[in-house]
Amino acid sequence: MKGKTGTTMGRTELKKVVVAGGTGLVGHHLVQALVERKALVAVVSRKPALAKLPKGAEAYGWKDLPALLEGADAVFNLAGEGLADKRWSPDRKEAILSSRTESTRRIVEALKWVAQKPPVLVNASAIGFYNADGQSLQEENAKPGKDFLAQVCDAWEKEADAVTGKGIRLVKLRLGVVLAREGGALPRMAQPVRLFLGCPLGDGRQGFSWIHIADLVDLLLEAASNINYEGAINATAPKPISHRAFMEALARRLHRPLWPLPSICTRWPLKLLLGEMAEPMLLRGAYVYPKKALALGFHFTYTRSEEALEDLL
């Protein structure tokens, strides 16, 4: 029986949805999926006039947020500056942090003015939350790491925590490396391999916890519509592998060799080129396991990197 939150048999119908950060790689795919499901989608953007959205979605400025949230069935927050777009100067690090915490804070503040509040906020986070040293699996109950990315994720999630206890279900999806054909990490990783310049970075033993874009969109939709999803949930395929193993699978898919370079031959050039971001972005990585999503019955279409690469390349 359908109630005030739009639930039927433990599920929320997504008819009217607000998406912050809907113009990025993940946001674009999510908005497309929502439109295909006949949802009314409002995308909140800093530059709504320039937003390129699928037909059926509309872009609005942040000033319109309270009105957009009124009566919405869900709000997704994917907003944030790209981590790998520029070298990490002090100003860039501040932009990475503030773009995430401020967008989340604005949503939380706007919700105070909404009479008929959306029943769920799905707020993005990232697996940068975890300690990336070692080979042990990181599940949702693990403590945060201590580096810059962990601090960003922890602050990001704490801003979202402010909605709890206000009748709004909060899901904090900790995204892994998103694999998609048109953007993100995969094209950048595939290009040197295509040019016969591919090699593992560092010692290659760092964790590579990934998720296919199709599975991520399905998980985002399930997190919003299924009332059993709550709290931190890892958005990663159930079989995390090492960076070296992923590069080997990528090379096989592209029918190219990998150069077996010593760790020092990639580690120091990357540090010189990229500075502080080299370690957390490329040379370290956590092995993250989606324990809660699996326990809730979520079905991953792509569980092995070979399957994902076959589909995307």
Buried (B, 14 or more C-beta within 10 A) or exposed (E): EEEEBBBEEEBBBBBBBBBBBBBBBBBBBBBBBBBEBEBBBBBBBEEBEEBEBBEBBEBBEBEBBBEBBBBBBBBBBBBBBEBEEEEBEEEBBEBBBBBBBBBBBBBBEBBEEBEEBBBBBBBBBBBBBBBBEEEEBBBBEBEBBEBBBBBBBBBBBEBBBBBEEEEBBBBBBBBBBBBBEEBBBBBEBBEBBBEEEBBBBBBBBBBBBBBBBBBBBBBBBBBBBBBEBBBBBBBBBBBBBBBBBBBBBBBEBBEBEBEEEEBEBBBEEBBEEBEBBBBBBBBBBBBBBBBBBEEBEBEBEBBBBBBBBEBBB
